[in-house]
Amino acid sequence: MVAMVFVRAARRGSWARPVRFLCGGDVGVLSAAGMTTRARPRGLAYEQHGDPVQVLRLKEIDLAELGDSGVHVKMIAAPINPSDINMVQGTYAILPDLPAVGGNEGVGQVLKTGSHVTSLKPGDLVIPADAGLGTWRTEAVFDEETLLKIPLDIPLTCAATLGVNPCTAYRMLCDFEILKPGDSVIQNAANSGVGQAVIQLAAAKGIKTINVIRDRPNLQEVAERLKSLGADHVITEEVLRKPEVKDLFKKVPKPILALNGVGGKSATELLRHLQHKGTMVTYGGMSKQPVTVPVSALIFKDVKLRGFWMSQWKRDHSQDKEKLESMITDLCGFIRKGQLAAPVCQQVPLADYQVALEASMKPYVSAKQILLM
């Protein structure tokens, strides 16, 4: 068959046109003798939970049988997300059977399909439709129903990071309050992958954002980067606690929606500034502290407290794949218009996975680590 390999172009975040090569019906590498030989699939596997740097090993892995509904995928790139780390540590809500391959997100290219597969063909780009597939590997056989086709013209880092953070931001902006141009949203963890997607999607819809981040050595640099994405206001958690913050709400209306990815005191501060009958959605807890709600916020402001988990949303809509596909189509539209970019990324070869893991777990991480397969 004819396979296709995407080659990075010089321009950051773009791909060159596909390069076609004959490989005898399977992915291959050119040997020193000039003959195409079969490369064994490799993946970052773990047999027990623990520190990812200690328990993950790059090793050869077996491919499942293609079968009638299988899709043989060559993985191209996959990010390291906090949920991936938590899964390897054994602290996440979804834990695969061990031994397992790490990674829940990424982009790959279809090499071959089973006889009953109708939605995909060789050459298509795909991303996981759900968590737990194990994307930190060079290739795999997945079931057709676990994959989503995406357009070929989506930049590499956008494609690799499309399925989790932008989807989370999209759903939270759409599903909890009816937001109109001119309305405002307040969020903590504004420098996270979700936070950056919220800023961009809100800006595209004419919604103002108040973005709260932790104080840090490169505060001004981070604030300027968020503003370049469309952030209207960037403040620290310390500033949010000060009485002077009331001057901010002379410039923008009090937010009707608060997005909490931190918990603890940071979440309580978001609630203080939410307007009457507003909603706070909690999607993360980076501080590992509980959300404390003042009684006055419930009684006198009648605020609503909700939770959101993208993996659960996908599973709740597993029988309505059209809704998921529609969301991906919308997000790809924002990407094409230049209204949604990937977070700042650092691309790391799979062989250097330990460097990427260590970088992803450092405090004040400013770049998402992307494993290149």
C-alpha distance (Angstrom), angle and dihedral (degrees) to the residues before:
residue distance angle dihedral
M1 . . .
V2 3.79 . .
A3 3.80 114.0 .
M4 3.79 127.4 -168.2
V5 3.77 129.9 -140.3
F6 3.80 123.0 -166.8
V7 3.79 115.8 -135.1
R8 3.79 120.2 -156.6
A9 3.79 113.6 -113.4
A10 3.78 121.8 -139.1
R11 3.81 91.9 -107.8
R12 3.80 109.6 87.9
G13 3.80 114.9 -104.4
S14 3.80 96.4 10.9
W15 3.78 134.2 106.6
A16 3.75 128.0 -139.6
R17 3.77 119.7 -127.0
P18 3.81 114.4 -71.1
V19 3.79 116.2 -86.2
R20 3.78 112.9 -139.6
F21 3.79 122.7 -147.7
L22 3.77 135.2 168.7
C23 3.78 112.5 -118.1
G24 3.77 108.1 170.0
G25 3.78 96.8 -100.8
D26 3.81 97.0 -50.9
V27 3.78 142.3 59.7
G28 3.78 110.8 -80.1
V29 3.79 147.6 167.4
L30 3.79 128.4 -132.1
S31 3.80 112.2 -110.3
A32 3.81 125.5 -145.9
A33 3.78 88.9 -100.5
G34 3.78 90.6 57.9
M35 3.82 95.2 -108.3
T36 3.80 123.4 125.7
T37 3.81 110.7 -115.8
R38 3.77 131.1 -172.2
A39 3.82 115.0 -102.7
R40 3.78 114.8 -145.7
P41 3.82 113.7 -121.4
R42 3.79 114.2 -109.5
G43 3.78 131.9 -164.8
L44 3.79 144.5 172.5
A45 3.79 100.3 -102.9
Y46 3.80 132.8 177.1
E47 3.79 131.0 -165.6
Q48 3.80 98.0 -168.2
H49 3.79 137.8 23.7
G50 3.80 120.6 -100.4
D51 3.79 143.9 89.7
P52 3.83 104.4 -4.6
V53 3.81 92.4 -138.3
Q54 3.81 89.0 56.3
V55 3.80 103.7 38.7
L56 3.82 102.6 36.9
R57 3.79 116.7 88.5
L58 3.81 129.6 -178.4
K59 3.77 104.3 -129.7
E60 3.78 143.7 147.9
I61 3.80 112.7 -83.8
D62 3.78 133.4 -167.4
L63 3.80 123.6 -112.5
A64 3.78 119.2 -128.0
E65 3.80 118.4 -121.6
L66 3.80 112.7 -84.8
G67 3.80 94.8 -131.7
D68 3.80 123.4 170.6
S69 3.83 97.6 -57.6
G70 3.81 100.5 31.2
V71 3.78 126.5 116.4
H72 3.80 120.4 -155.7
V73 3.81 106.6 -143.5
K74 3.78 130.4 -170.4
M75 3.80 105.0 -149.2
I76 3.81 113.6 -136.0
A77 3.80 106.0 179.9
A78 3.81 138.2 -9.7
P79 3.81 131.1 -175.9
I80 3.78 129.6 -135.0
N81 3.81 108.8 -122.8
P82 3.83 128.6 -176.7
S83 3.81 89.1 -111.2
D84 3.81 89.3 56.1
I85 3.80 89.9 54.4
N86 3.82 91.6 46.9
M87 3.80 90.9 50.6
V88 3.81 92.2 54.3
Q89 3.81 89.5 45.8
G90 3.81 89.3 52.8
T91 3.82 95.4 -120.5
Y92 3.82 100.1 107.6
A93 3.80 126.2 101.6
I94 3.82 91.3 -120.5
L95 3.80 115.9 54.6
P96 3.82 121.0 175.0
D97 3.76 122.4 -141.8
L98 3.79 112.5 -88.2
P99 2.94 134.8 -80.2
A100 3.80 91.3 48.1
V101 3.79 142.1 161.1
G102 3.81 115.7 -119.3
G103 3.79 128.4 -124.3
N104 3.80 133.8 68.7
E105 3.78 102.8 -160.3
G106 3.78 138.9 46.3
V107 3.78 146.0 103.0
G108 3.78 128.9 -93.5
Q109 3.78 141.3 169.8
V110 3.77 125.8 -118.8
L111 3.81 113.4 -116.8
K112 3.79 101.1 172.0
T113 3.81 139.1 -4.1
G114 3.79 136.4 -152.2
S115 3.79 120.1 -107.0
H116 3.83 94.1 -101.5
V117 3.83 96.4 48.7
T118 3.82 110.6 113.4
S119 3.82 106.4 161.5
L120 3.81 98.4 58.1
K121 3.80 138.2 45.8
P122 3.83 136.2 -177.5
G123 3.80 111.0 -70.5
D124 3.82 95.8 31.3
L125 3.79 119.0 128.6
V126 3.81 114.9 -128.7
I127 3.80 140.2 -175.1
P128 3.82 128.3 -166.3
A129 3.79 116.5 -85.6
D130 3.82 91.2 -154.8
A131 3.79 141.7 16.4
G132 3.78 126.0 -91.2
L133 3.81 102.1 49.0
G134 3.81 94.8 119.5
T135 3.81 104.4 -122.6
W136 3.80 99.9 -179.1
R137 3.79 93.1 95.9
T138 3.77 138.7 91.0
E139 3.80 95.5 -118.3
A140 3.78 141.8 -9.9
V141 3.78 145.0 172.4
F142 3.82 111.1 -115.2
D143 3.79 131.1 178.8
E144 3.81 113.8 -101.1
E145 3.82 91.8 -120.4
T146 3.83 92.0 59.1
L147 3.81 94.0 60.3
L148 3.80 136.2 74.8
K149 3.78 123.8 -157.0
I150 3.82 116.5 -130.8
P151 3.82 130.4 -171.8
L152 3.79 119.1 -85.8
D153 3.82 93.8 -127.5
I154 3.82 97.8 64.8
P155 3.85 111.8 114.5
L156 3.79 115.8 -107.4
T157 3.81 99.7 -110.8
C158 3.81 91.7 43.4
A159 3.81 91.1 51.3
A160 3.81 93.8 46.3
T161 3.82 92.5 50.9
L162 3.81 99.7 36.0
G163 3.79 102.6 98.5
V164 3.82 103.7 61.3
N165 3.81 120.5 22.7
P166 3.83 100.9 32.7
C167 3.81 90.0 44.1
T168 3.81 90.9 50.7
A169 3.80 91.2 50.1
Y170 3.80 92.1 45.9
R171 3.80 94.6 51.7
M172 3.80 95.0 45.1
L173 3.79 91.4 51.8
C174 3.81 92.1 47.3
D175 3.80 108.1 35.0
F176 3.80 109.6 47.9
E177 3.81 108.8 41.3
I178 3.79 134.1 15.7
L179 3.79 100.4 -115.4
K180 3.78 121.9 -162.8
P181 3.81 130.4 -168.7
G182 3.80 107.6 -78.9
D183 3.82 94.4 30.0
S184 3.79 117.2 119.1
V185 3.80 135.5 -131.8
I186 3.79 125.9 -163.3
Q187 3.80 121.9 -154.2
N188 3.78 140.2 172.8
A189 3.82 123.0 -149.7
A190 3.80 84.3 44.3
N191 3.81 91.8 161.2
S192 3.81 92.9 57.6
G193 3.79 123.0 100.4
V194 3.81 90.4 -100.3
G195 3.80 91.3 45.5
Q196 3.79 93.2 53.0
A197 3.81 91.0 48.7
V198 3.83 91.0 49.3
I199 3.82 90.3 52.9
Q200 3.80 93.2 51.4
L201 3.80 98.1 42.5
A202 3.80 91.7 45.7
A203 3.82 91.3 49.7
A204 3.81 90.0 50.8
K205 3.81 88.8 54.1
G206 3.82 95.2 45.5
I207 3.81 93.3 -109.7
K208 3.80 118.8 143.0
T209 3.81 119.5 -127.7
I210 3.79 131.2 -153.1
N211 3.78 105.9 -161.8
V212 3.79 123.1 -160.4
I213 3.81 121.4 -162.4
R214 3.78 135.5 169.0
D215 3.78 119.3 -97.4
R216 3.81 109.7 -100.1
P217 3.81 141.4 162.7
N218 3.82 93.6 -96.0
L219 3.82 95.2 41.0
Q220 3.80 95.9 136.4
E221 3.79 92.3 49.0
V222 3.81 92.0 51.1
A223 3.81 92.4 45.7
E224 3.80 92.0 51.4
R225 3.79 91.5 48.7
L226 3.82 91.9 52.1
K227 3.80 90.6 47.9
S228 3.80 89.4 51.5
L229 3.82 86.7 58.1
G230 3.80 91.2 53.8
A231 3.81 104.5 -86.8
D232 3.81 110.6 156.6
H233 3.80 96.9 -161.1
V234 3.82 131.2 12.2
I235 3.81 118.2 -170.3
T236 3.78 136.8 161.0
E237 3.78 125.8 -112.4
E238 3.81 88.6 -110.6
V239 3.82 92.0 56.2
L240 3.80 90.7 48.2
R241 3.83 89.1 60.4
K242 3.81 94.7 52.8
P243 3.83 122.9 95.6
E244 3.81 89.7 -126.6
V245 3.79 89.6 71.4
K246 3.80 87.5 82.3
D247 3.83 87.0 76.9
L248 3.79 87.9 66.0
F249 3.79 91.0 63.0
K250 3.78 90.2 58.3
K251 3.81 85.7 69.1
V252 3.79 99.9 41.9
P253 3.80 131.8 25.2
K254 3.79 117.7 -101.6
P255 3.80 108.1 -87.8
I256 3.79 120.3 -98.2
L257 3.82 91.0 -163.6
A258 3.81 130.3 44.9
L259 3.80 122.2 -170.4
N260 3.79 115.3 -155.6
G261 3.78 121.8 -164.5
V262 3.80 96.8 153.7
G263 3.82 112.6 48.2
G264 3.80 124.5 -164.4
K265 3.81 120.1 69.7
S266 3.79 91.2 -17.5
A267 3.81 90.9 64.1
T268 3.81 91.5 46.8
E269 3.81 89.6 54.5
L270 3.80 91.4 51.8
L271 3.80 89.2 54.0
R272 3.81 91.7 52.9
H273 3.78 90.9 62.9
L274 3.81 99.1 40.8
Q275 3.78 114.9 113.2
H276 3.81 124.4 -117.6
K277 3.84 111.6 -64.4
G278 3.80 91.0 5.1
T279 3.82 124.5 147.3
M280 3.77 132.1 -122.6
V281 3.80 114.8 -159.1
T282 3.80 117.4 -161.9
Y283 3.81 114.4 -155.9
G284 3.81 101.1 156.8
G285 3.78 144.1 17.2
M286 3.79 108.2 -151.3
S287 3.81 92.9 159.9
K288 3.83 89.8 55.2
Q289 3.82 86.8 -136.1
P290 3.83 125.1 124.9
V291 3.78 122.6 -105.6
T292 3.82 108.2 -105.0
V293 3.80 114.5 -158.3
P294 3.81 121.3 -160.9
V295 3.79 112.1 -130.1
S296 3.80 89.2 -131.9
A297 3.82 90.7 61.4
L298 3.79 90.4 57.1
I299 3.81 98.3 41.3
F300 3.78 104.4 35.5
K301 3.80 101.3 26.8
D302 3.82 98.3 31.4
V303 3.80 91.3 -144.5
K304 3.79 120.6 -179.2
L305 3.80 122.4 -131.6
R306 3.78 117.8 -154.0
G307 3.77 137.6 167.9
F308 3.80 130.6 -143.1
W309 3.79 133.7 -164.6
M310 3.80 118.4 175.5
S311 3.80 93.9 -152.2
Q312 3.80 90.9 56.6
W313 3.81 91.7 47.0
K314 3.79 89.9 54.2
R315 3.78 91.5 49.4
D316 3.80 92.3 46.7
H317 3.81 88.0 54.7
S318 3.79 97.7 39.4
Q319 3.81 90.1 117.1
D320 3.80 91.3 49.0
K321 3.79 101.2 56.5
E322 3.80 90.2 158.7
K323 3.81 90.2 71.8
L324 3.78 91.0 53.7
E325 3.79 91.8 45.6
S326 3.82 90.3 48.8
M327 3.82 90.7 54.0
I328 3.83 91.5 49.7
T329 3.81 89.7 48.9
D330 3.81 90.8 52.0
L331 3.80 92.1 48.3
C332 3.80 91.7 48.7
G333 3.80 87.3 51.9
F334 3.81 90.7 55.9
I335 3.83 89.2 48.4
R336 3.80 92.4 51.5
K337 3.81 91.0 50.3
G338 3.80 91.0 52.2
Q339 3.81 91.0 -113.7
L340 3.81 96.7 115.4
A341 3.79 123.7 43.8
A342 3.77 129.4 175.1
P343 3.80 117.3 -100.1
V344 3.78 117.2 -96.3
C345 3.81 104.0 -68.6
Q346 3.76 137.6 -166.9
Q347 3.79 113.7 -153.2
V348 3.79 114.6 -143.7
P349 3.84 128.5 -178.8
L350 3.80 112.8 -113.7
A351 3.81 90.2 -116.9
D352 3.83 89.0 63.3
Y353 3.80 92.9 53.5
Q354 3.82 94.0 130.7
V355 3.79 91.0 60.6
A356 3.80 89.8 50.4
L357 3.81 93.2 47.5
E358 3.79 93.0 50.7
A359 3.80 91.7 47.5
S360 3.81 92.2 49.5
M361 3.81 92.1 55.2
K362 3.81 97.7 49.3
P363 3.83 119.0 107.6
Y364 3.80 118.4 -100.7
V365 3.78 91.6 20.9
S366 3.81 107.7 -171.6
A367 3.81 100.3 180.0
K368 3.79 129.6 54.1
Q369 3.79 111.5 -131.3
I370 3.81 114.0 -124.9
L371 3.80 118.9 -165.2
L372 3.80 112.4 -144.3
M373 3.79 113.0 -150.3
